Amino acid sequence: MRGAVASAVAEFRSRDEALPAQHRTRSERDRIGNEIWSRTLGDTELPLRAVHAAQSVGFLRPMPDDAPVALLRAGAWLRLRTPFGSIALRTTGVGGLSPLAGGLSVTPA
């Protein structure tokens, strides 16, 4: 998961640096970021923005290979659970994300 986040961050930086100076606007950067962070992790429904959030708050710090990491679903909710905390997001229930604030919340462990 950390590798997927690192690749996405590197792609964002590369695409941002490739923009002509006059196109380095907030809206253009938001468009690129939304395109990248809306992708899902592998063959799961979990958007990379949720994995990035988990890493940003320290839930994906180095852990043993046998550490229990799980992706759980309950109705319209997805939850990435790690030994250090959980990230939950609400989907529309039909494979899409809720438009409500990106559907993300953070729960410290």
PDB file as gemmi writes it, atoms N, CA and C in Angstrom:
CRYST1    1.000    1.000    1.000  90.00  90.00  90.00 P 1                      
ATOM      1  N   MET A   1       0.816  -1.194   0.000  1.00  0.00           N  
ATOM      2  CA  MET A   1       0.000   0.000   0.000  1.00  0.00           C  
ATOM      3  C   MET A   1       0.859   1.257   0.000  1.00  0.00           C  
ATOM      4  N   ARG A   2       1.932   1.230   0.797  1.00  0.00           N  
ATOM      5  CA  ARG A   2       2.800   2.414   0.825  1.00  0.00           C  
ATOM      6  C   ARG A   2       3.420   2.660  -0.545  1.00  0.00           C  
ATOM      7  N   GLY A   3       3.706   1.589  -1.279  1.00  0.00           N  
ATOM      8  CA  GLY A   3       4.255   1.724  -2.627  1.00  0.00           C  
ATOM      9  C   GLY A   3       3.271   2.389  -3.582  1.00  0.00           C  
ATOM     10  N   ALA A   4       1.991   2.040  -3.454  1.00  0.00           N  
ATOM     11  CA  ALA A   4       0.964   2.653  -4.300  1.00  0.00           C  
ATOM     12  C   ALA A   4       0.860   4.145  -4.021  1.00  0.00           C  
ATOM     13  N   VAL A   5       0.925   4.524  -2.746  1.00  0.00           N  
ATOM     14  CA  VAL A   5       0.872   5.939  -2.387  1.00  0.00           C  
ATOM     15  C   VAL A   5       2.106   6.668  -2.912  1.00  0.00           C  
ATOM     16  N   ALA A   6       3.275   6.062  -2.740  1.00  0.00           N  
ATOM     17  CA  ALA A   6       4.512   6.692  -3.220  1.00  0.00           C  
ATOM     18  C   ALA A   6       4.465   6.906  -4.735  1.00  0.00           C  
ATOM     19  N   SER A   7       3.943   5.922  -5.472  1.00  0.00           N  
ATOM     20  CA  SER A   7       3.830   6.060  -6.930  1.00  0.00           C  
ATOM     21  C   SER A   7       2.866   7.175  -7.303  1.00  0.00           C  
ATOM     22  N   ALA A   8       1.750   7.272  -6.585  1.00  0.00           N  
ATOM     23  CA  ALA A   8       0.763   8.314  -6.868  1.00  0.00           C  
ATOM     24  C   ALA A   8       1.332   9.701  -6.569  1.00  0.00           C  
ATOM     25  N   VAL A   9       2.052   9.833  -5.458  1.00  0.00           N  
ATOM     26  CA  VAL A   9       2.677  11.121  -5.111  1.00  0.00           C  
ATOM     27  C   VAL A   9       3.700  11.496  -6.179  1.00  0.00           C  
ATOM     28  N   ALA A  10       4.514  10.530  -6.604  1.00  0.00           N  
ATOM     29  CA  ALA A  10       5.519  10.801  -7.631  1.00  0.00           C  
ATOM     30  C   ALA A  10       4.857  11.217  -8.943  1.00  0.00           C  
ATOM     31  N   GLU A  11       3.744  10.556  -9.298  1.00  0.00           N  
ATOM     32  CA  GLU A  11       3.037  10.930 -10.519  1.00  0.00           C  
ATOM     33  C   GLU A  11       2.488  12.347 -10.421  1.00  0.00           C  
ATOM     34  N   PHE A  12       1.901  12.684  -9.263  1.00  0.00           N  
ATOM     35  CA  PHE A  12       1.365  14.036  -9.095  1.00  0.00           C  
ATOM     36  C   PHE A  12       2.478  15.064  -9.256  1.00  0.00           C  
ATOM     37  N   ARG A  13       3.595  14.848  -8.590  1.00  0.00           N  
ATOM     38  CA  ARG A  13       4.716  15.803  -8.683  1.00  0.00           C  
ATOM     39  C   ARG A  13       5.208  15.945 -10.114  1.00  0.00           C  
ATOM     40  N   SER A  14       5.333  14.812 -10.797  1.00  0.00           N  
ATOM     41  CA  SER A  14       5.822  14.824 -12.173  1.00  0.00           C  
ATOM     42  C   SER A  14       4.856  15.591 -13.089  1.00  0.00           C  
ATOM     43  N   ARG A  15       3.572  15.317 -12.955  1.00  0.00           N  
ATOM     44  CA  ARG A  15       2.582  16.003 -13.792  1.00  0.00           C  
ATOM     45  C   ARG A  15       2.497  17.484 -13.443  1.00  0.00           C  
ATOM     46  N   ASP A  16       2.636  17.812 -12.163  1.00  0.00           N  
ATOM     47  CA  ASP A  16       2.618  19.217 -11.752  1.00  0.00           C  
ATOM     48  C   ASP A  16       3.820  19.958 -12.323  1.00  0.00           C  
ATOM     49  N   GLU A  17       4.994  19.358 -12.242  1.00  0.00           N  
ATOM     50  CA  GLU A  17       6.203  19.991 -12.762  1.00  0.00           C  
ATOM     51  C   GLU A  17       6.155  20.154 -14.278  1.00  0.00           C  
ATOM     52  N   ALA A  18       5.424  19.274 -14.967  1.00  0.00           N  
ATOM     53  CA  ALA A  18       5.322  19.340 -16.425  1.00  0.00           C  
ATOM     54  C   ALA A  18       4.364  20.430 -16.900  1.00  0.00           C  
ATOM     55  N   LEU A  19       3.549  20.963 -15.988  1.00  0.00           N  
ATOM     56  CA  LEU A  19       2.613  22.022 -16.370  1.00  0.00           C  
ATOM     57  C   LEU A  19       3.360  23.312 -16.674  1.00  0.00           C  
ATOM     58  N   PRO A  20       2.949  24.015 -17.724  1.00  0.00           N  
ATOM     59  CA  PRO A  20       3.513  25.350 -17.942  1.00  0.00           C  
ATOM     60  C   PRO A  20       3.151  26.230 -16.739  1.00  0.00           C  
ATOM     61  N   ALA A  21       3.985  27.175 -16.423  1.00  0.00           N  
ATOM     62  CA  ALA A  21       3.793  28.016 -15.230  1.00  0.00           C  
ATOM     63  C   ALA A  21       2.399  28.638 -15.168  1.00  0.00           C  
ATOM     64  N   GLN A  22       1.875  29.088 -16.294  1.00  0.00           N  
ATOM     65  CA  GLN A  22       0.564  29.733 -16.289  1.00  0.00           C  
ATOM     66  C   GLN A  22      -0.581  28.745 -16.025  1.00  0.00           C  
ATOM     67  N   HIS A  23      -0.316  27.437 -16.102  1.00  0.00           N  
ATOM     68  CA  HIS A  23      -1.352  26.423 -15.847  1.00  0.00           C  
ATOM     69  C   HIS A  23      -1.230  25.799 -14.462  1.00  0.00           C  
ATOM     70  N   ARG A  24      -0.279  26.240 -13.676  1.00  0.00           N  
ATOM     71  CA  ARG A  24      -0.128  25.703 -12.315  1.00  0.00           C  
ATOM     72  C   ARG A  24      -1.097  26.412 -11.375  1.00  0.00           C  
ATOM     73  N   THR A  25      -2.355  26.212 -11.641  1.00  0.00           N  
ATOM     74  CA  THR A  25      -3.411  26.827 -10.842  1.00  0.00           C  
ATOM     75  C   THR A  25      -3.964  25.810  -9.857  1.00  0.00           C  
ATOM     76  N   ARG A  26      -4.676  26.309  -8.863  1.00  0.00           N  
ATOM     77  CA  ARG A  26      -5.297  25.426  -7.877  1.00  0.00           C  
ATOM     78  C   ARG A  26      -6.272  24.460  -8.556  1.00  0.00           C  
ATOM     79  N   SER A  27      -7.059  24.973  -9.500  1.00  0.00           N  
ATOM     80  CA  SER A  27      -8.049  24.110 -10.153  1.00  0.00           C  
ATOM     81  C   SER A  27      -7.386  23.023 -10.993  1.00  0.00           C  
ATOM     82  N   GLU A  28      -6.290  23.346 -11.658  1.00  0.00           N  
ATOM     83  CA  GLU A  28      -5.589  22.338 -12.460  1.00  0.00           C  
ATOM     84  C   GLU A  28      -4.938  21.297 -11.553  1.00  0.00           C  
ATOM     85  N   ARG A  29      -4.347  21.738 -10.465  1.00  0.00           N  
ATOM     86  CA  ARG A  29      -3.745  20.794  -9.513  1.00  0.00           C  
ATOM     87  C   ARG A  29      -4.823  19.936  -8.853  1.00  0.00           C  
ATOM     88  N   ASP A  30      -5.965  20.524  -8.551  1.00  0.00           N  
ATOM     89  CA  ASP A  30      -7.079  19.745  -7.989  1.00  0.00           C  
ATOM     90  C   ASP A  30      -7.565  18.696  -8.988  1.00  0.00           C  
ATOM     91  N   ARG A  31      -7.626  19.071 -10.265  1.00  0.00           N  
ATOM     92  CA  ARG A  31      -8.064  18.129 -11.301  1.00  0.00           C  
ATOM     93  C   ARG A  31      -7.113  16.939 -11.387  1.00  0.00           C  
ATOM     94  N   ILE A  32      -5.812  17.224 -11.403  1.00  0.00           N  
ATOM     95  CA  ILE A  32      -4.817  16.150 -11.469  1.00  0.00           C  
ATOM     96  C   ILE A  32      -4.905  15.283 -10.215  1.00  0.00           C  
ATOM     97  N   GLY A  33      -4.982  15.935  -9.057  1.00  0.00           N  
ATOM     98  CA  GLY A  33      -5.072  15.182  -7.809  1.00  0.00           C  
ATOM     99  C   GLY A  33      -6.308  14.310  -7.753  1.00  0.00           C  
ATOM    100  N   ASN A  34      -7.447  14.844  -8.173  1.00  0.00           N  
ATOM    101  CA  ASN A  34      -8.677  14.059  -8.156  1.00  0.00           C  
ATOM    102  C   ASN A  34      -8.574  12.858  -9.078  1.00  0.00           C  
ATOM    103  N   GLU A  35      -7.963  13.071 -10.241  1.00  0.00           N  
ATOM    104  CA  GLU A  35      -7.787  11.969 -11.188  1.00  0.00           C  
ATOM    105  C   GLU A  35      -6.932  10.858 -10.573  1.00  0.00           C  
ATOM    106  N   ILE A  36      -5.841  11.239  -9.935  1.00  0.00           N  
ATOM    107  CA  ILE A  36      -4.924  10.248  -9.355  1.00  0.00           C  
ATOM    108  C   ILE A  36      -5.526   9.602  -8.113  1.00  0.00           C  
ATOM    109  N   TRP A  37      -6.014  10.395  -7.164  1.00  0.00           N  
ATOM    110  CA  TRP A  37      -6.457   9.856  -5.874  1.00  0.00           C  
ATOM    111  C   TRP A  37      -7.799   9.146  -5.944  1.00  0.00           C  
ATOM    112  N   SER A  38      -8.526   9.302  -7.053  1.00  0.00           N  
ATOM    113  CA  SER A  38      -9.785   8.580  -7.213  1.00  0.00           C  
ATOM    114  C   SER A  38      -9.577   7.157  -7.728  1.00  0.00           C  
ATOM    115  N   ARG A  39      -8.386   6.859  -8.192  1.00  0.00           N  
ATOM    116  CA  ARG A  39      -8.095   5.488  -8.634  1.00  0.00           C  
ATOM    117  C   ARG A  39      -8.203   4.555  -7.433  1.00  0.00           C  
ATOM    118  N   THR A  40      -8.460   3.293  -7.725  1.00  0.00           N  
ATOM    119  CA  THR A  40      -8.589   2.333  -6.625  1.00  0.00           C  
ATOM    120  C   THR A  40      -7.307   1.537  -6.428  1.00  0.00           C  
ATOM    121  N   LEU A  41      -7.176   0.996  -5.247  1.00  0.00           N  
ATOM    122  CA  LEU A  41      -6.018   0.177  -4.893  1.00  0.00           C  
ATOM    123  C   LEU A  41      -6.215  -1.213  -5.467  1.00  0.00           C  
ATOM    124  N   GLY A  42      -5.408  -1.556  -6.452  1.00  0.00           N  
ATOM    125  CA  GLY A  42      -5.497  -2.880  -7.067  1.00  0.00           C  
ATOM    126  C   GLY A  42      -6.901  -3.181  -7.556  1.00  0.00           C  
ATOM    127  N   ASP A  43      -7.392  -4.370  -7.207  1.00  0.00           N  
ATOM    128  CA  ASP A  43      -8.726  -4.761  -7.647  1.00  0.00           C  
ATOM    129  C   ASP A  43      -9.778  -4.541  -6.555  1.00  0.00           C  
ATOM    130  N   THR A  44      -9.467  -3.676  -5.594  1.00  0.00           N  
ATOM    131  CA  THR A  44     -10.427  -3.353  -4.534  1.00  0.00           C  
ATOM    132  C   THR A  44     -11.236  -2.123  -4.945  1.00  0.00           C  
ATOM    133  N   GLU A  45     -12.200  -1.770  -4.126  1.00  0.00           N  
ATOM    134  CA  GLU A  45     -12.961  -0.539  -4.338  1.00  0.00           C  
ATOM    135  C   GLU A  45     -12.346   0.626  -3.572  1.00  0.00           C  
ATOM    136  N   LEU A  46     -11.269   0.379  -2.850  1.00  0.00           N  
ATOM    137  CA  LEU A  46     -10.669   1.385  -1.985  1.00  0.00           C  
ATOM    138  C   LEU A  46      -9.911   2.429  -2.796  1.00  0.00           C  
ATOM    139  N   PRO A  47     -10.362   3.695  -2.754  1.00  0.00           N  
ATOM    140  CA  PRO A  47      -9.650   4.735  -3.499  1.00  0.00           C  
ATOM    141  C   PRO A  47      -8.280   5.030  -2.879  1.00  0.00           C  
ATOM    142  N   LEU A  48      -7.344   5.381  -3.744  1.00  0.00           N  
ATOM    143  CA  LEU A  48      -6.006   5.706  -3.259  1.00  0.00           C  
ATOM    144  C   LEU A  48      -6.014   6.863  -2.266  1.00  0.00           C  
ATOM    145  N   ARG A  49      -6.994   7.784  -2.355  1.00  0.00           N  
ATOM    146  CA  ARG A  49      -7.041   8.899  -1.405  1.00  0.00           C  
ATOM    147  C   ARG A  49      -7.226   8.368   0.018  1.00  0.00           C  
ATOM    148  N   ALA A  50      -7.952   7.264   0.206  1.00  0.00           N  
ATOM    149  CA  ALA A  50      -8.123   6.689   1.541  1.00  0.00           C  
ATOM    150  C   ALA A  50      -6.823   6.059   2.029  1.00  0.00           C  
ATOM    151  N   VAL A  51      -6.099   5.408   1.124  1.00  0.00           N  
ATOM    152  CA  VAL A  51      -4.802   4.818   1.485  1.00  0.00           C  
ATOM    153  C   VAL A  51      -3.815   5.940   1.827  1.00  0.00           C  
ATOM    154  N   HIS A  52      -3.837   7.016   1.065  1.00  0.00           N  
ATOM    155  CA  HIS A  52      -2.976   8.169   1.334  1.00  0.00           C  
ATOM    156  C   HIS A  52      -3.309   8.766   2.698  1.00  0.00           C  
ATOM    157  N   ALA A  53      -4.593   8.880   3.009  1.00  0.00           N  
ATOM    158  CA  ALA A  53      -5.003   9.399   4.318  1.00  0.00           C  
ATOM    159  C   ALA A  53      -4.478   8.492   5.432  1.00  0.00           C  
ATOM    160  N   ALA A  54      -4.598   7.185   5.251  1.00  0.00           N  
ATOM    161  CA  ALA A  54      -4.112   6.238   6.258  1.00  0.00           C  
ATOM    162  C   ALA A  54      -2.610   6.396   6.479  1.00  0.00           C  
ATOM    163  N   GLN A  55      -1.873   6.568   5.400  1.00  0.00           N  
ATOM    164  CA  GLN A  55      -0.428   6.749   5.532  1.00  0.00           C  
ATOM    165  C   GLN A  55      -0.103   8.092   6.178  1.00  0.00           C  
ATOM    166  N   SER A  56      -0.819   9.123   5.787  1.00  0.00           N  
ATOM    167  CA  SER A  56      -0.542  10.474   6.295  1.00  0.00           C  
ATOM    168  C   SER A  56      -0.710  10.578   7.800  1.00  0.00           C  
ATOM    169  N   VAL A  57      -1.659   9.838   8.363  1.00  0.00           N  
ATOM    170  CA  VAL A  57      -1.878   9.905   9.814  1.00  0.00           C  
ATOM    171  C   VAL A  57      -1.145   8.798  10.568  1.00  0.00           C  
ATOM    172  N   GLY A  58      -0.317   8.031   9.865  1.00  0.00           N  
ATOM    173  CA  GLY A  58       0.539   7.047  10.525  1.00  0.00           C  
ATOM    174  C   GLY A  58      -0.051   5.663  10.689  1.00  0.00           C  
ATOM    175  N   PHE A  59      -1.146   5.365   9.996  1.00  0.00           N  
ATOM    176  CA  PHE A  59      -1.758   4.045  10.130  1.00  0.00           C  
ATOM    177  C   PHE A  59      -1.071   2.978   9.290  1.00  0.00           C  
ATOM    178  N   LEU A  60      -0.182   3.384   8.387  1.00  0.00           N  
ATOM    179  CA  LEU A  60       0.525   2.415   7.534  1.00  0.00           C  
ATOM    180  C   LEU A  60       2.015   2.386   7.824  1.00  0.00           C  
ATOM    181  N   ARG A  61       2.380   2.805   9.031  1.00  0.00           N  
ATOM    182  CA  ARG A  61       3.808   2.768   9.361  1.00  0.00           C  
ATOM    183  C   ARG A  61       4.314   1.332   9.242  1.00  0.00           C  
ATOM    184  N   PRO A  62       5.617   1.147   9.122  1.00  0.00           N  
ATOM    185  CA  PRO A  62       6.149  -0.203   8.955  1.00  0.00           C  
ATOM    186  C   PRO A  62       5.612  -1.141  10.040  1.00  0.00           C  
ATOM    187  N   MET A  63       5.180  -2.318   9.583  1.00  0.00           N  
ATOM    188  CA  MET A  63       4.634  -3.313  10.497  1.00  0.00           C  
ATOM    189  C   MET A  63       5.072  -4.692  10.031  1.00  0.00           C  
ATOM    190  N   PRO A  64       4.997  -5.673  10.913  1.00  0.00           N  
ATOM    191  CA  PRO A  64       5.389  -7.030  10.522  1.00  0.00           C  
ATOM    192  C   PRO A  64       4.540  -7.539   9.359  1.00  0.00           C  
ATOM    193  N   ASP A  65       5.087  -8.463   8.579  1.00  0.00           N  
ATOM    194  CA  ASP A  65       4.370  -9.008   7.430  1.00  0.00           C  
ATOM    195  C   ASP A  65       3.055  -9.663   7.814  1.00  0.00           C  
ATOM    196  N   ASP A  66       2.970 -10.179   9.037  1.00  0.00           N  
ATOM    197  CA  ASP A  66       1.749 -10.864   9.458  1.00  0.00           C  
ATOM    198  C   ASP A  66       0.782  -9.944  10.210  1.00  0.00           C  
ATOM    199  N   ALA A  67       1.035  -8.623  10.182  1.00  0.00           N  
ATOM    200  CA  ALA A  67       0.144  -7.674  10.856  1.00  0.00           C  
ATOM    201  C   ALA A  67      -1.226  -7.712  10.179  1.00  0.00           C  
ATOM    202  N   PRO A  68      -2.297  -7.734  10.980  1.00  0.00           N  
ATOM    203  CA  PRO A  68      -3.633  -7.818  10.388  1.00  0.00           C  
ATOM    204  C   PRO A  68      -4.090  -6.494   9.772  1.00  0.00           C  
ATOM    205  N   VAL A  69      -4.136  -6.457   8.456  1.00  0.00           N  
ATOM    206  CA  VAL A  69      -4.673  -5.320   7.716  1.00  0.00           C  
ATOM    207  C   VAL A  69      -5.878  -5.866   6.957  1.00  0.00           C  
ATOM    208  N   ALA A  70      -7.002  -5.180   7.057  1.00  0.00           N  
ATOM    209  CA  ALA A  70      -8.219  -5.693   6.423  1.00  0.00           C  
ATOM    210  C   ALA A  70      -8.982  -4.573   5.744  1.00  0.00           C  
ATOM    211  N   LEU A  71      -9.660  -4.926   4.658  1.00  0.00           N  
ATOM    212  CA  LEU A  71     -10.600  -4.030   4.005  1.00  0.00           C  
ATOM    213  C   LEU A  71     -11.975  -4.636   4.237  1.00  0.00           C  
ATOM    214  N   LEU A  72     -12.822  -3.893   4.942  1.00  0.00           N  
ATOM    215  CA  LEU A  72     -14.139  -4.384   5.332  1.00  0.00           C  
ATOM    216  C   LEU A  72     -15.224  -3.549   4.671  1.00  0.00           C  
ATOM    217  N   ARG A  73     -16.366  -4.158   4.424  1.00  0.00           N  
ATOM    218  CA  ARG A  73     -17.507  -3.440   3.861  1.00  0.00           C  
ATOM    219  C   ARG A  73     -18.720  -3.713   4.738  1.00  0.00           C  
ATOM    220  N   ALA A  74     -19.476  -2.646   5.006  1.00  0.00           N  
ATOM    221  CA  ALA A  74     -20.756  -2.745   5.702  1.00  0.00           C  
ATOM    222  C   ALA A  74     -21.709  -1.795   4.984  1.00  0.00           C  
ATOM    223  N   GLY A  75     -22.573  -2.330   4.172  1.00  0.00           N  
ATOM    224  CA  GLY A  75     -23.481  -1.493   3.395  1.00  0.00           C  
ATOM    225  C   GLY A  75     -22.705  -0.566   2.482  1.00  0.00           C  
ATOM    226  N   ALA A  76     -22.938   0.727   2.633  1.00  0.00           N  
ATOM    227  CA  ALA A  76     -22.278   1.726   1.787  1.00  0.00           C  
ATOM    228  C   ALA A  76     -20.921   2.155   2.335  1.00  0.00           C  
ATOM    229  N   TRP A  77     -20.449   1.529   3.414  1.00  0.00           N  
ATOM    230  CA  TRP A  77     -19.194   1.936   4.050  1.00  0.00           C  
ATOM    231  C   TRP A  77     -18.071   0.960   3.748  1.00  0.00           C  
ATOM    232  N   LEU A  78     -16.881   1.509   3.463  1.00  0.00           N  
ATOM    233  CA  LEU A  78     -15.639   0.740   3.369  1.00  0.00           C  
ATOM    234  C   LEU A  78     -14.758   1.164   4.521  1.00  0.00           C  
ATOM    235  N   ARG A  79     -14.021   0.204   5.075  1.00  0.00           N  
ATOM    236  CA  ARG A  79     -13.122   0.516   6.187  1.00  0.00           C  
ATOM    237  C   ARG A  79     -11.795  -0.193   5.963  1.00  0.00           C  
ATOM    238  N   LEU A  80     -10.720   0.573   5.957  1.00  0.00           N  
ATOM    239  CA  LEU A  80      -9.367   0.029   5.928  1.00  0.00           C  
ATOM    240  C   LEU A  80      -8.903  -0.016   7.374  1.00  0.00           C  
ATOM    241  N   ARG A  81      -8.723  -1.235   7.899  1.00  0.00           N  
ATOM    242  CA  ARG A  81      -8.337  -1.396   9.302  1.00  0.00           C  
ATOM    243  C   ARG A  81      -6.895  -1.888   9.376  1.00  0.00           C  
ATOM    244  N   THR A  82      -6.085  -1.186  10.173  1.00  0.00           N  
ATOM    245  CA  THR A  82      -4.696  -1.575  10.410  1.00  0.00           C  
ATOM    246  C   THR A  82      -4.484  -1.657  11.919  1.00  0.00           C  
ATOM    247  N   PRO A  83      -3.366  -2.208  12.363  1.00  0.00           N  
ATOM    248  CA  PRO A  83      -3.106  -2.249  13.807  1.00  0.00           C  
ATOM    249  C   PRO A  83      -3.010  -0.858  14.442  1.00  0.00           C  
ATOM    250  N   PHE A  84      -2.811   0.186  13.631  1.00  0.00           N  
ATOM    251  CA  PHE A  84      -2.612   1.528  14.161  1.00  0.00           C  
ATOM    252  C   PHE A  84      -3.825   2.439  14.035  1.00  0.00           C  
ATOM    253  N   GLY A  85      -4.896   1.978  13.391  1.00  0.00           N  
ATOM    254  CA  GLY A  85      -6.107   2.778  13.237  1.00  0.00           C  
ATOM    255  C   GLY A  85      -6.858   2.415  11.979  1.00  0.00           C  
ATOM    256  N   SER A  86      -7.970   3.095  11.760  1.00  0.00           N  
ATOM    257  CA  SER A  86      -8.846   2.796  10.625  1.00  0.00           C  
ATOM    258  C   SER A  86      -9.185   4.053   9.841  1.00  0.00           C  
ATOM    259  N   ILE A  87      -9.408   3.851   8.561  1.00  0.00           N  
ATOM    260  CA  ILE A  87      -9.924   4.887   7.673  1.00  0.00           C  
ATOM    261  C   ILE A  87     -11.246   4.353   7.146  1.00  0.00           C  
ATOM    262  N   ALA A  88     -12.298   5.147   7.269  1.00  0.00           N  
ATOM    263  CA  ALA A  88     -13.609   4.741   6.775  1.00  0.00           C  
ATOM    264  C   ALA A  88     -14.084   5.734   5.728  1.00  0.00           C  
ATOM    265  N   LEU A  89     -14.772   5.235   4.715  1.00  0.00           N  
ATOM    266  CA  LEU A  89     -15.352   6.105   3.720  1.00  0.00           C  
ATOM    267  C   LEU A  89     -16.693   5.562   3.294  1.00  0.00           C  
ATOM    268  N   ARG A  90     -17.567   6.454   2.968  1.00  0.00           N  
ATOM    269  CA  ARG A  90     -18.905   6.087   2.545  1.00  0.00           C  
ATOM    270  C   ARG A  90     -18.969   6.100   1.032  1.00  0.00           C  
ATOM    271  N   THR A  91     -19.446   5.029   0.478  1.00  0.00           N  
ATOM    272  CA  THR A  91     -19.651   4.955  -0.960  1.00  0.00           C  
ATOM    273  C   THR A  91     -21.125   5.228  -1.229  1.00  0.00           C  
ATOM    274  N   THR A  92     -21.482   5.303  -2.483  1.00  0.00           N  
ATOM    275  CA  THR A  92     -22.891   5.482  -2.823  1.00  0.00           C  
ATOM    276  C   THR A  92     -23.636   4.168  -2.700  1.00  0.00           C  
ATOM    277  N   GLY A  93     -22.898   3.093  -2.410  1.00  0.00           N  
ATOM    278  CA  GLY A  93     -23.512   1.785  -2.296  1.00  0.00           C  
ATOM    279  C   GLY A  93     -23.531   1.028  -3.612  1.00  0.00           C  
ATOM    280  N   VAL A  94     -23.124   1.696  -4.693  1.00  0.00           N  
ATOM    281  CA  VAL A  94     -23.107   1.057  -5.999  1.00  0.00           C  
ATOM    282  C   VAL A  94     -21.730   1.235  -6.633  1.00  0.00           C  
ATOM    283  N   GLY A  95     -20.703   1.128  -5.819  1.00  0.00           N  
ATOM    284  CA  GLY A  95     -19.343   1.192  -6.324  1.00  0.00           C  
ATOM    285  C   GLY A  95     -18.762   2.577  -6.490  1.00  0.00           C  
ATOM    286  N   GLY A  96     -19.503   3.629  -6.156  1.00  0.00           N  
ATOM    287  CA  GLY A  96     -18.971   4.980  -6.290  1.00  0.00           C  
ATOM    288  C   GLY A  96     -18.813   5.631  -4.943  1.00  0.00           C  
ATOM    289  N   LEU A  97     -18.069   6.714  -4.901  1.00  0.00           N  
ATOM    290  CA  LEU A  97     -17.883   7.440  -3.652  1.00  0.00           C  
ATOM    291  C   LEU A  97     -19.002   8.428  -3.436  1.00  0.00           C  
ATOM    292  N   SER A  98     -19.307   8.646  -2.195  1.00  0.00           N  
ATOM    293  CA  SER A  98     -20.292   9.658  -1.834  1.00  0.00           C  
ATOM    294  C   SER A  98     -19.739  11.031  -2.171  1.00  0.00           C  
ATOM    295  N   PRO A  99     -20.562  11.943  -2.646  1.00  0.00           N  
ATOM    296  CA  PRO A  99     -20.079  13.298  -2.914  1.00  0.00           C  
ATOM    297  C   PRO A  99     -19.877  14.099  -1.639  1.00  0.00           C  
ATOM    298  N   LEU A 100     -20.250  13.580  -0.486  1.00  0.00           N  
ATOM    299  CA  LEU A 100     -20.148  14.315   0.771  1.00  0.00           C  
ATOM    300  C   LEU A 100     -18.708  14.390   1.249  1.00  0.00           C  
ATOM    301  N   ALA A 101     -18.078  15.509   1.085  1.00  0.00           N  
ATOM    302  CA  ALA A 101     -16.723  15.780   1.594  1.00  0.00           C  
ATOM    303  C   ALA A 101     -15.740  14.677   1.261  1.00  0.00           C  
ATOM    304  N   GLY A 102     -15.850  14.075   0.114  1.00  0.00           N  
ATOM    305  CA  GLY A 102     -14.925  13.015  -0.271  1.00  0.00           C  
ATOM    306  C   GLY A 102     -15.196  11.710   0.441  1.00  0.00           C  
ATOM    307  N   GLY A 103     -16.138  11.664   1.375  1.00  0.00           N  
ATOM    308  CA  GLY A 103     -16.505  10.439   2.056  1.00  0.00           C  
ATOM    309  C   GLY A 103     -15.476   9.910   3.028  1.00  0.00           C  
ATOM    310  N   LEU A 104     -14.523  10.725   3.459  1.00  0.00           N  
ATOM    311  CA  LEU A 104     -13.456  10.220   4.326  1.00  0.00           C  
ATOM    312  C   LEU A 104     -13.640  10.649   5.775  1.00  0.00           C  
ATOM    313  N   SER A 105     -13.229   9.770   6.664  1.00  0.00           N  
ATOM    314  CA  SER A 105     -13.126  10.118   8.067  1.00  0.00           C  
ATOM    315  C   SER A 105     -11.926   9.392   8.642  1.00  0.00           C  
ATOM    316  N   VAL A 106     -11.400   9.872   9.749  1.00  0.00           N  
ATOM    317  CA  VAL A 106     -10.229   9.271  10.365  1.00  0.00           C  
ATOM    318  C   VAL A 106     -10.572   8.901  11.804  1.00  0.00           C  
ATOM    319  N   THR A 107     -10.222   7.677  12.196  1.00  0.00           N  
ATOM    320  CA  THR A 107     -10.452   7.220  13.547  1.00  0.00           C  
ATOM    321  C   THR A 107      -9.115   6.770  14.139  1.00  0.00           C  
ATOM    322  N   PRO A 108      -8.549   7.512  15.089  1.00  0.00           N  
ATOM    323  CA  PRO A 108      -7.273   7.075  15.675  1.00  0.00           C  
ATOM    324  C   PRO A 108      -7.465   5.838  16.546  1.00  0.00           C  
ATOM    325  N   ALA A 109      -6.414   5.045  16.623  1.00  0.00           N  
ATOM    326  CA  ALA A 109      -6.474   3.828  17.449  1.00  0.00           C  
ATOM    327  C   ALA A 109      -5.901   4.105  18.819  1.00  0.00           C  
TER     328      ALA A 109                                                      
END                                                                             
